[in-house]
Amino acid sequence: MLPPFIIEQIRRREEEQRRQRIEQPTLELPIPSSSPMPSRPARDEDEEEDRVIIVDL
């Protein structure tokens, strides 16, 4: 079992993380409901290609 002071530190960190998530500003973008969402063109199964994306950090 962990000592009480370590448990208290963990609890404080978790509470601080929760507060930060709540305090983060959010922005809602106005999306007109009358315009349809753009769709991808239909593809035949023969036209499908395998795609690979490499992300180098």
MODELLER restraints for C-alpha pairs under 7 A, 6 or more apart:
rsr = mdl.restraints
at = mdl.atoms
